[in-house]
Amino acid sequence: MSRDTSLKLVFICLYTACPPTSGAARVSYDCARLTPAECLLVQLGDAEAEERVEGMTVVSIKSNTSTRLHKLLGMPQIVARICGHLRAFNPTHVVLEGASWAVYLTMIAAVIRLAFKNVKIVYHAHNVEYLLRRGREKRYIAALTRSAEKYLFSRCDFSFSVSIEDGKIIESLYGVKPELLPNGVDCSSLAPQNVEGARPPRQLTMDGDAILFMGFYAYPPNREAIHFLVERVFPSLRSQRPDVKLVVTGGEVPVSYPWLIAPGVLSRRDLEFVLSSARIGVAPIFSGSGTRLKILEYMASGLPVVTTRKGAEGLATEDGKHVLYAETPAEFQQAILRLLDDRALAQRLASEASRFVQARYDWHSLLQRFVAQLKESNVTAI
């Protein structure tokens, strides 16, 4: 990959992005390693570290983020450490990653604005966090989140949303129209021919027809989806297909059934085995915002997909061409059985979806456009 030497980008993640163990981490990690510019990834972690990973430097700042109080008390030291790395790297742009840390990112943005006059600040919003907090958190938390997002979208030099739908919501909430940087995948590593033949991890067997759901249980839309599958879809589904199993990756799941395989957080190599061994990828998502990286990874890996329309929001997929849409437990059961029984249909969907992802959601082309947007002198600073 040729890199633009006129740009030096620092990606700041207030979570561990390297190695990536969640969708948000994977997005940040891939953006930092695949952006065609000189890049530094600064993240929070369990220990102090600095290493070269896939052509970029990754710096980990030790921090305690177990509670909101610990996060708040630790922010002055974290901000000071981040500023030290910025002085040493001398970036042209700082990219603030994610959304769940929006309140804390405003502190970083304000300090960078004061201390680094010539650095452009970019806010890369993975979703509209206020929509997730509203109704789930105490009112003051939702209000703080909305205030922080408004600051980031209005005071950063550039802001990017992951979908047109999110962009419209952001404009209606905050009066700012962000640029577009869709979530993507590294198609070269996830192509079906590359994940086929991946070796199984020692702790995981995949006998029977495996239905895959990828996502952290701790994230509310994922938790809702897992309970939907476990409680409302699979009991009836298994009465018709006793060999069907559900595989949930991304962390611990607080329920146990003989047909539920939950190996926890997997390495990328182990995840490739799961993607190559599963029959179908599912995404019964009913809430949240942003776009679902899991669906793009399913499609790039050659898996047929069953999802809600909410799950596919922002991806421009077509029912019956790229995915199968389902909303109710009965519809999910029927769609899964249809794909298990009709291999020609499953193969056709998977092939169309793979071509669709390569054409529209490959990180290499998306990030070339991202760099061009940062460089264009006629892009209006927000």
Contacts in CASP RR format, 6 or more apart in sequence:
PFRMAT RR
TARGET T0000
AUTHOR 0000-0000-0000
METHOD contacts of the structure
MODEL  1
MSRDTSLKLVFICLYTACPPTSGAARVSYDCARLTPAECLLVQLGDAEAE
ERVEGMTVVSIKSNTSTRLHKLLGMPQIVARICGHLRAFNPTHVVLEGAS
WAVYLTMIAAVIRLAFKNVKIVYHAHNVEYLLRRGREKRYIAALTRSAEK
YLFSRCDFSFSVSIEDGKIIESLYGVKPELLPNGVDCSSLAPQNVEGARP
PRQLTMDGDAILFMGFYAYPPNREAIHFLVERVFPSLRSQRPDVKLVVTG
GEVPVSYPWLIAPGVLSRRDLEFVLSSARIGVAPIFSGSGTRLKILEYMA
SGLPVVTTRKGAEGLATEDGKHVLYAETPAEFQQAILRLLDDRALAQRLA
SEASRFVQARYDWHSLLQRFVAQLKESNVTAI
1 34 0 8 1.000
1 36 0 8 1.000
1 364 0 8 1.000
2 36 0 8 1.000
3 36 0 8 1.000
3 37 0 8 1.000
3 38 0 8 1.000
4 36 0 8 1.000
4 37 0 8 1.000
4 371 0 8 1.000
4 375 0 8 1.000
5 37 0 8 1.000
5 38 0 8 1.000
6 92 0 8 1.000
6 375 0 8 1.000
7 37 0 8 1.000
7 38 0 8 1.000
7 92 0 8 1.000
7 93 0 8 1.000
7 371 0 8 1.000
7 374 0 8 1.000
7 375 0 8 1.000
8 37 0 8 1.000
8 38 0 8 1.000
8 39 0 8 1.000
8 40 0 8 1.000
8 89 0 8 1.000
8 90 0 8 1.000
8 91 0 8 1.000
8 92 0 8 1.000
8 93 0 8 1.000
9 32 0 8 1.000
9 35 0 8 1.000
9 37 0 8 1.000
9 38 0 8 1.000
9 39 0 8 1.000
9 40 0 8 1.000
9 91 0 8 1.000
9 92 0 8 1.000
9 93 0 8 1.000
9 94 0 8 1.000
9 95 0 8 1.000
10 39 0 8 1.000
10 40 0 8 1.000
10 41 0 8 1.000
10 42 0 8 1.000
10 85 0 8 1.000
10 86 0 8 1.000
10 89 0 8 1.000
10 91 0 8 1.000
10 93 0 8 1.000
10 94 0 8 1.000
10 95 0 8 1.000
11 17 0 8 1.000
11 28 0 8 1.000
11 31 0 8 1.000
11 32 0 8 1.000
11 39 0 8 1.000
11 40 0 8 1.000
11 41 0 8 1.000
11 42 0 8 1.000
11 95 0 8 1.000
11 97 0 8 1.000
12 42 0 8 1.000
12 43 0 8 1.000
12 82 0 8 1.000
12 94 0 8 1.000
12 95 0 8 1.000
12 96 0 8 1.000
12 97 0 8 1.000
12 105 0 8 1.000
12 108 0 8 1.000
13 25 0 8 1.000
13 28 0 8 1.000
13 41 0 8 1.000
13 42 0 8 1.000
13 43 0 8 1.000
13 44 0 8 1.000
13 97 0 8 1.000
13 98 0 8 1.000
14 43 0 8 1.000
14 44 0 8 1.000
14 65 0 8 1.000
14 78 0 8 1.000
14 97 0 8 1.000
14 101 0 8 1.000
14 104 0 8 1.000
14 105 0 8 1.000
15 22 0 8 1.000
15 24 0 8 1.000
15 25 0 8 1.000
15 43 0 8 1.000
15 44 0 8 1.000
15 65 0 8 1.000
15 100 0 8 1.000
15 101 0 8 1.000
16 25 0 8 1.000
16 43 0 8 1.000
16 44 0 8 1.000
16 45 0 8 1.000
16 46 0 8 1.000
16 60 0 8 1.000
17 24 0 8 1.000
17 25 0 8 1.000
17 28 0 8 1.000
17 29 0 8 1.000
17 32 0 8 1.000
17 41 0 8 1.000
17 43 0 8 1.000
17 97 0 8 1.000
18 25 0 8 1.000
18 29 0 8 1.000
18 32 0 8 1.000
18 41 0 8 1.000
18 43 0 8 1.000
18 53 0 8 1.000
18 58 0 8 1.000
18 60 0 8 1.000
19 25 0 8 1.000
19 29 0 8 1.000
19 267 0 8 1.000
19 268 0 8 1.000
20 26 0 8 1.000
20 28 0 8 1.000
20 29 0 8 1.000
20 30 0 8 1.000
20 268 0 8 1.000
21 250 0 8 1.000
21 265 0 8 1.000
22 215 0 8 1.000
22 216 0 8 1.000
22 219 0 8 1.000
22 250 0 8 1.000
23 215 0 8 1.000
23 293 0 8 1.000
23 294 0 8 1.000
24 97 0 8 1.000
24 98 0 8 1.000
24 100 0 8 1.000
24 126 0 8 1.000
26 293 0 8 1.000
27 97 0 8 1.000
27 98 0 8 1.000
27 126 0 8 1.000
27 183 0 8 1.000
27 184 0 8 1.000
27 293 0 8 1.000
28 41 0 8 1.000
28 43 0 8 1.000
28 97 0 8 1.000
28 98 0 8 1.000
29 41 0 8 1.000
30 184 0 8 1.000
30 185 0 8 1.000
30 186 0 8 1.000
30 363 0 8 1.000
31 95 0 8 1.000
31 97 0 8 1.000
31 124 0 8 1.000
31 363 0 8 1.000
31 367 0 8 1.000
31 370 0 8 1.000
32 39 0 8 1.000
32 40 0 8 1.000
32 41 0 8 1.000
32 56 0 8 1.000
32 58 0 8 1.000
33 39 0 8 1.000
33 41 0 8 1.000
33 53 0 8 1.000
33 54 0 8 1.000
33 55 0 8 1.000
33 56 0 8 1.000
34 186 0 8 1.000
34 363 0 8 1.000
34 364 0 8 1.000
34 367 0 8 1.000
35 367 0 8 1.000
35 370 0 8 1.000
35 371 0 8 1.000
36 367 0 8 1.000
36 368 0 8 1.000
36 371 0 8 1.000
37 371 0 8 1.000
39 56 0 8 1.000
39 57 0 8 1.000
40 56 0 8 1.000
40 57 0 8 1.000
40 58 0 8 1.000
40 59 0 8 1.000
40 85 0 8 1.000
40 89 0 8 1.000
40 91 0 8 1.000
41 53 0 8 1.000
41 56 0 8 1.000
41 57 0 8 1.000
41 58 0 8 1.000
41 59 0 8 1.000
42 59 0 8 1.000
42 61 0 8 1.000
42 82 0 8 1.000
42 85 0 8 1.000
43 58 0 8 1.000
43 59 0 8 1.000
43 60 0 8 1.000
43 61 0 8 1.000
44 60 0 8 1.000
44 61 0 8 1.000
44 62 0 8 1.000
44 63 0 8 1.000
44 65 0 8 1.000
44 78 0 8 1.000
45 60 0 8 1.000
45 61 0 8 1.000
45 62 0 8 1.000
45 63 0 8 1.000
46 62 0 8 1.000
47 60 0 8 1.000
47 62 0 8 1.000
48 60 0 8 1.000
48 61 0 8 1.000
48 62 0 8 1.000
49 58 0 8 1.000
49 59 0 8 1.000
49 60 0 8 1.000
50 57 0 8 1.000
50 58 0 8 1.000
50 59 0 8 1.000
50 60 0 8 1.000
51 57 0 8 1.000
51 58 0 8 1.000
52 58 0 8 1.000
59 85 0 8 1.000
61 78 0 8 1.000
61 81 0 8 1.000
61 82 0 8 1.000
63 74 0 8 1.000
63 78 0 8 1.000
64 70 0 8 1.000
64 74 0 8 1.000
65 71 0 8 1.000
71 104 0 8 1.000
72 104 0 8 1.000
75 104 0 8 1.000
75 107 0 8 1.000
79 107 0 8 1.000
79 108 0 8 1.000
79 111 0 8 1.000
82 108 0 8 1.000
83 111 0 8 1.000
83 112 0 8 1.000
83 115 0 8 1.000
83 116 0 8 1.000
86 94 0 8 1.000
86 112 0 8 1.000
86 115 0 8 1.000
86 116 0 8 1.000
86 119 0 8 1.000
91 119 0 8 1.000
92 119 0 8 1.000
92 120 0 8 1.000
93 119 0 8 1.000
93 120 0 8 1.000
93 121 0 8 1.000
93 122 0 8 1.000
93 374 0 8 1.000
94 112 0 8 1.000
94 116 0 8 1.000
94 119 0 8 1.000
94 120 0 8 1.000
94 121 0 8 1.000
94 122 0 8 1.000
95 122 0 8 1.000
95 123 0 8 1.000
95 124 0 8 1.000
96 105 0 8 1.000
96 108 0 8 1.000
96 109 0 8 1.000
96 121 0 8 1.000
96 122 0 8 1.000
96 123 0 8 1.000
96 124 0 8 1.000
96 152 0 8 1.000
96 156 0 8 1.000
97 124 0 8 1.000
97 126 0 8 1.000
98 105 0 8 1.000
98 124 0 8 1.000
98 125 0 8 1.000
98 126 0 8 1.000
98 127 0 8 1.000
99 125 0 8 1.000
99 126 0 8 1.000
99 127 0 8 1.000
99 128 0 8 1.000
99 129 0 8 1.000
99 149 0 8 1.000
100 129 0 8 1.000
102 129 0 8 1.000
102 145 0 8 1.000
102 148 0 8 1.000
102 149 0 8 1.000
102 152 0 8 1.000
103 144 0 8 1.000
103 145 0 8 1.000
103 148 0 8 1.000
105 123 0 8 1.000
105 148 0 8 1.000
105 152 0 8 1.000
106 148 0 8 1.000
106 151 0 8 1.000
106 152 0 8 1.000
109 121 0 8 1.000
109 123 0 8 1.000
109 151 0 8 1.000
109 152 0 8 1.000
109 155 0 8 1.000
109 156 0 8 1.000
112 119 0 8 1.000
112 121 0 8 1.000
113 121 0 8 1.000
113 155 0 8 1.000
120 157 0 8 1.000
120 158 0 8 1.000
120 374 0 8 1.000
120 381 0 8 1.000
121 155 0 8 1.000
121 156 0 8 1.000
121 157 0 8 1.000
121 158 0 8 1.000
122 156 0 8 1.000
122 157 0 8 1.000
122 158 0 8 1.000
122 159 0 8 1.000
122 160 0 8 1.000
122 374 0 8 1.000
123 152 0 8 1.000
123 153 0 8 1.000
123 156 0 8 1.000
123 158 0 8 1.000
123 159 0 8 1.000
123 160 0 8 1.000
124 159 0 8 1.000
124 160 0 8 1.000
124 181 0 8 1.000
125 149 0 8 1.000
125 152 0 8 1.000
125 153 0 8 1.000
125 159 0 8 1.000
125 160 0 8 1.000
125 161 0 8 1.000
125 162 0 8 1.000
125 166 0 8 1.000
125 170 0 8 1.000
125 178 0 8 1.000
126 162 0 8 1.000
126 183 0 8 1.000
126 290 0 8 1.000
127 162 0 8 1.000
127 166 0 8 1.000
127 288 0 8 1.000
127 289 0 8 1.000
127 290 0 8 1.000
128 149 0 8 1.000
128 161 0 8 1.000
128 166 0 8 1.000
128 169 0 8 1.000
128 170 0 8 1.000
128 173 0 8 1.000
128 289 0 8 1.000
128 290 0 8 1.000
129 145 0 8 1.000
129 149 0 8 1.000
130 142 0 8 1.000
130 145 0 8 1.000
130 146 0 8 1.000
130 149 0 8 1.000
130 173 0 8 1.000
131 169 0 8 1.000
131 288 0 8 1.000
131 289 0 8 1.000
132 220 0 8 1.000
132 221 0 8 1.000
132 287 0 8 1.000
132 288 0 8 1.000
132 289 0 8 1.000
133 141 0 8 1.000
133 142 0 8 1.000
133 145 0 8 1.000
134 142 0 8 1.000
135 142 0 8 1.000
136 220 0 8 1.000
137 145 0 8 1.000
146 173 0 8 1.000
149 170 0 8 1.000
149 173 0 8 1.000
149 174 0 8 1.000
150 173 0 8 1.000
150 174 0 8 1.000
152 159 0 8 1.000
153 159 0 8 1.000
153 170 0 8 1.000
153 174 0 8 1.000
153 175 0 8 1.000
153 176 0 8 1.000
153 178 0 8 1.000
153 382 0 8 1.000
154 174 0 8 1.000
154 175 0 8 1.000
154 176 0 8 1.000
154 382 0 8 1.000
156 382 0 8 1.000
157 381 0 8 1.000
157 382 0 8 1.000
158 179 0 8 1.000
158 373 0 8 1.000
158 374 0 8 1.000
158 379 0 8 1.000
158 381 0 8 1.000
158 382 0 8 1.000
159 170 0 8 1.000
159 176 0 8 1.000
159 178 0 8 1.000
159 179 0 8 1.000
159 382 0 8 1.000
160 178 0 8 1.000
160 179 0 8 1.000
160 180 0 8 1.000
160 181 0 8 1.000
160 370 0 8 1.000
161 167 0 8 1.000
161 170 0 8 1.000
161 178 0 8 1.000
161 179 0 8 1.000
161 180 0 8 1.000
161 181 0 8 1.000
161 290 0 8 1.000
162 180 0 8 1.000
162 181 0 8 1.000
162 182 0 8 1.000
162 183 0 8 1.000
162 290 0 8 1.000
162 291 0 8 1.000
163 180 0 8 1.000
163 182 0 8 1.000
163 290 0 8 1.000
163 291 0 8 1.000
163 313 0 8 1.000
163 314 0 8 1.000
163 315 0 8 1.000
164 180 0 8 1.000
164 314 0 8 1.000
165 289 0 8 1.000
165 290 0 8 1.000
165 313 0 8 1.000
165 314 0 8 1.000
166 178 0 8 1.000
166 289 0 8 1.000
166 290 0 8 1.000
166 291 0 8 1.000
166 314 0 8 1.000
167 177 0 8 1.000
167 178 0 8 1.000
167 180 0 8 1.000
169 289 0 8 1.000
170 176 0 8 1.000
170 177 0 8 1.000
170 178 0 8 1.000
171 177 0 8 1.000
171 178 0 8 1.000
176 382 0 8 1.000
178 382 0 8 1.000
179 373 0 8 1.000
179 379 0 8 1.000
181 366 0 8 1.000
181 370 0 8 1.000
182 291 0 8 1.000
182 314 0 8 1.000
182 360 0 8 1.000
182 361 0 8 1.000
182 366 0 8 1.000
183 290 0 8 1.000
183 291 0 8 1.000
183 292 0 8 1.000
183 293 0 8 1.000
183 296 0 8 1.000
183 361 0 8 1.000
184 293 0 8 1.000
184 296 0 8 1.000
184 357 0 8 1.000
184 361 0 8 1.000
184 362 0 8 1.000
184 363 0 8 1.000
184 366 0 8 1.000
185 293 0 8 1.000
185 296 0 8 1.000
185 297 0 8 1.000
185 300 0 8 1.000
185 357 0 8 1.000
185 361 0 8 1.000
185 362 0 8 1.000
185 363 0 8 1.000
186 362 0 8 1.000
186 363 0 8 1.000
186 364 0 8 1.000
187 300 0 8 1.000
187 357 0 8 1.000
187 358 0 8 1.000
187 361 0 8 1.000
187 362 0 8 1.000
187 363 0 8 1.000
187 364 0 8 1.000
188 194 0 8 1.000
188 364 0 8 1.000
190 272 0 8 1.000
190 275 0 8 1.000
190 297 0 8 1.000
190 300 0 8 1.000
190 301 0 8 1.000
191 300 0 8 1.000
191 301 0 8 1.000
191 354 0 8 1.000
192 276 0 8 1.000
192 301 0 8 1.000
192 302 0 8 1.000
192 350 0 8 1.000
192 354 0 8 1.000
194 272 0 8 1.000
195 272 0 8 1.000
195 273 0 8 1.000
195 275 0 8 1.000
195 276 0 8 1.000
195 301 0 8 1.000
196 276 0 8 1.000
197 273 0 8 1.000
197 276 0 8 1.000
198 269 0 8 1.000
198 272 0 8 1.000
198 273 0 8 1.000
198 275 0 8 1.000
198 276 0 8 1.000
198 277 0 8 1.000
199 269 0 8 1.000
199 273 0 8 1.000
200 206 0 8 1.000
200 270 0 8 1.000
200 273 0 8 1.000
200 277 0 8 1.000
201 263 0 8 1.000
201 266 0 8 1.000
201 267 0 8 1.000
201 269 0 8 1.000
201 270 0 8 1.000
201 273 0 8 1.000
203 263 0 8 1.000
204 261 0 8 1.000
204 263 0 8 1.000
204 266 0 8 1.000
204 270 0 8 1.000
204 273 0 8 1.000
204 274 0 8 1.000
206 245 0 8 1.000
206 247 0 8 1.000
206 261 0 8 1.000
206 273 0 8 1.000
206 274 0 8 1.000
206 277 0 8 1.000
206 278 0 8 1.000
207 245 0 8 1.000
208 243 0 8 1.000
208 244 0 8 1.000
208 245 0 8 1.000
209 241 0 8 1.000
209 243 0 8 1.000
209 244 0 8 1.000
209 245 0 8 1.000
209 279 0 8 1.000
209 340 0 8 1.000
210 245 0 8 1.000
210 246 0 8 1.000
210 247 0 8 1.000
210 261 0 8 1.000
210 274 0 8 1.000
210 277 0 8 1.000
210 278 0 8 1.000
210 279 0 8 1.000
211 229 0 8 1.000
211 244 0 8 1.000
211 245 0 8 1.000
211 246 0 8 1.000
211 247 0 8 1.000
211 278 0 8 1.000
211 279 0 8 1.000
211 280 0 8 1.000
211 281 0 8 1.000
211 282 0 8 1.000
211 336 0 8 1.000
212 247 0 8 1.000
212 249 0 8 1.000
212 274 0 8 1.000
212 275 0 8 1.000
212 278 0 8 1.000
212 280 0 8 1.000
212 281 0 8 1.000
212 282 0 8 1.000
212 298 0 8 1.000
212 303 0 8 1.000
213 222 0 8 1.000
213 225 0 8 1.000
213 226 0 8 1.000
213 229 0 8 1.000
213 246 0 8 1.000
213 247 0 8 1.000
213 248 0 8 1.000
213 249 0 8 1.000
213 281 0 8 1.000
213 282 0 8 1.000
213 283 0 8 1.000
213 294 0 8 1.000
214 248 0 8 1.000
214 249 0 8 1.000
214 250 0 8 1.000
214 271 0 8 1.000
214 294 0 8 1.000
214 297 0 8 1.000
214 298 0 8 1.000
215 222 0 8 1.000
215 248 0 8 1.000
215 249 0 8 1.000
215 250 0 8 1.000
215 251 0 8 1.000
215 294 0 8 1.000
216 222 0 8 1.000
216 250 0 8 1.000
216 251 0 8 1.000
217 223 0 8 1.000
217 226 0 8 1.000
217 248 0 8 1.000
217 250 0 8 1.000
217 251 0 8 1.000
217 252 0 8 1.000
217 253 0 8 1.000
217 254 0 8 1.000
218 251 0 8 1.000
220 287 0 8 1.000
220 288 0 8 1.000
221 285 0 8 1.000
221 286 0 8 1.000
221 287 0 8 1.000
221 288 0 8 1.000
222 285 0 8 1.000
224 285 0 8 1.000
224 286 0 8 1.000
224 287 0 8 1.000
225 283 0 8 1.000
225 284 0 8 1.000
225 285 0 8 1.000
225 286 0 8 1.000
226 248 0 8 1.000
226 253 0 8 1.000
228 284 0 8 1.000
228 286 0 8 1.000
228 329 0 8 1.000
229 246 0 8 1.000
229 282 0 8 1.000
229 284 0 8 1.000
229 332 0 8 1.000
230 246 0 8 1.000
230 255 0 8 1.000
230 257 0 8 1.000
230 260 0 8 1.000
232 329 0 8 1.000
233 284 0 8 1.000
233 329 0 8 1.000
233 332 0 8 1.000
233 333 0 8 1.000
233 336 0 8 1.000
234 244 0 8 1.000
234 246 0 8 1.000
234 257 0 8 1.000
234 259 0 8 1.000
234 260 0 8 1.000
236 329 0 8 1.000
236 330 0 8 1.000
236 333 0 8 1.000
237 244 0 8 1.000
237 333 0 8 1.000
237 336 0 8 1.000
237 337 0 8 1.000
238 244 0 8 1.000
238 259 0 8 1.000
240 333 0 8 1.000
240 337 0 8 1.000
241 337 0 8 1.000
241 340 0 8 1.000
244 259 0 8 1.000
244 336 0 8 1.000
244 340 0 8 1.000
245 259 0 8 1.000
245 260 0 8 1.000
245 261 0 8 1.000
246 259 0 8 1.000
246 260 0 8 1.000
246 261 0 8 1.000
247 261 0 8 1.000
247 262 0 8 1.000
247 263 0 8 1.000
247 274 0 8 1.000
247 278 0 8 1.000
248 260 0 8 1.000
248 261 0 8 1.000
248 262 0 8 1.000
249 262 0 8 1.000
249 263 0 8 1.000
249 264 0 8 1.000
249 265 0 8 1.000
249 266 0 8 1.000
249 271 0 8 1.000
249 274 0 8 1.000
250 264 0 8 1.000
250 265 0 8 1.000
250 266 0 8 1.000
251 262 0 8 1.000
251 264 0 8 1.000
251 265 0 8 1.000
252 262 0 8 1.000
252 264 0 8 1.000
253 260 0 8 1.000
253 262 0 8 1.000
263 270 0 8 1.000
266 274 0 8 1.000
272 301 0 8 1.000
275 297 0 8 1.000
275 298 0 8 1.000
275 301 0 8 1.000
275 302 0 8 1.000
275 303 0 8 1.000
276 301 0 8 1.000
278 303 0 8 1.000
279 303 0 8 1.000
279 304 0 8 1.000
279 339 0 8 1.000
279 340 0 8 1.000
279 346 0 8 1.000
280 303 0 8 1.000
280 304 0 8 1.000
280 305 0 8 1.000
280 306 0 8 1.000
280 336 0 8 1.000
280 339 0 8 1.000
280 340 0 8 1.000
280 346 0 8 1.000
281 294 0 8 1.000
281 298 0 8 1.000
281 303 0 8 1.000
281 304 0 8 1.000
281 305 0 8 1.000
281 306 0 8 1.000
282 305 0 8 1.000
282 306 0 8 1.000
282 307 0 8 1.000
282 332 0 8 1.000
282 336 0 8 1.000
283 292 0 8 1.000
283 294 0 8 1.000
283 295 0 8 1.000
283 298 0 8 1.000
283 305 0 8 1.000
283 306 0 8 1.000
283 307 0 8 1.000
283 308 0 8 1.000
283 311 0 8 1.000
283 312 0 8 1.000
284 307 0 8 1.000
284 308 0 8 1.000
284 311 0 8 1.000
284 326 0 8 1.000
284 332 0 8 1.000
285 292 0 8 1.000
285 307 0 8 1.000
285 308 0 8 1.000
285 310 0 8 1.000
285 311 0 8 1.000
286 308 0 8 1.000
286 310 0 8 1.000
287 310 0 8 1.000
288 310 0 8 1.000
289 313 0 8 1.000
290 313 0 8 1.000
290 314 0 8 1.000
291 313 0 8 1.000
291 314 0 8 1.000
291 315 0 8 1.000
292 307 0 8 1.000
292 311 0 8 1.000
292 312 0 8 1.000
292 315 0 8 1.000
295 305 0 8 1.000
295 307 0 8 1.000
295 311 0 8 1.000
295 312 0 8 1.000
295 315 0 8 1.000
295 317 0 8 1.000
295 323 0 8 1.000
296 315 0 8 1.000
296 357 0 8 1.000
296 361 0 8 1.000
298 305 0 8 1.000
298 353 0 8 1.000
299 305 0 8 1.000
299 322 0 8 1.000
299 323 0 8 1.000
299 350 0 8 1.000
299 353 0 8 1.000
299 354 0 8 1.000
299 356 0 8 1.000
299 357 0 8 1.000
300 354 0 8 1.000
300 357 0 8 1.000
300 358 0 8 1.000
300 361 0 8 1.000
302 350 0 8 1.000
302 351 0 8 1.000
302 353 0 8 1.000
302 354 0 8 1.000
303 350 0 8 1.000
304 323 0 8 1.000
304 324 0 8 1.000
304 339 0 8 1.000
304 345 0 8 1.000
304 346 0 8 1.000
304 347 0 8 1.000
304 349 0 8 1.000
304 350 0 8 1.000
304 353 0 8 1.000
305 322 0 8 1.000
305 323 0 8 1.000
305 324 0 8 1.000
305 349 0 8 1.000
305 353 0 8 1.000
306 323 0 8 1.000
306 324 0 8 1.000
306 325 0 8 1.000
306 326 0 8 1.000
306 332 0 8 1.000
306 335 0 8 1.000
306 336 0 8 1.000
306 339 0 8 1.000
307 317 0 8 1.000
307 323 0 8 1.000
307 324 0 8 1.000
307 325 0 8 1.000
307 326 0 8 1.000
308 325 0 8 1.000
308 326 0 8 1.000
308 327 0 8 1.000
309 325 0 8 1.000
309 327 0 8 1.000
312 323 0 8 1.000
312 325 0 8 1.000
315 361 0 8 1.000
316 360 0 8 1.000
317 323 0 8 1.000
317 353 0 8 1.000
317 356 0 8 1.000
319 325 0 8 1.000
320 349 0 8 1.000
321 349 0 8 1.000
321 352 0 8 1.000
322 349 0 8 1.000
322 352 0 8 1.000
322 353 0 8 1.000
322 356 0 8 1.000
323 349 0 8 1.000
323 353 0 8 1.000
324 335 0 8 1.000
324 338 0 8 1.000
324 339 0 8 1.000
324 349 0 8 1.000
325 335 0 8 1.000
326 332 0 8 1.000
326 334 0 8 1.000
326 335 0 8 1.000
338 345 0 8 1.000
339 345 0 8 1.000
339 346 0 8 1.000
339 349 0 8 1.000
340 346 0 8 1.000
373 379 0 8 1.000
END
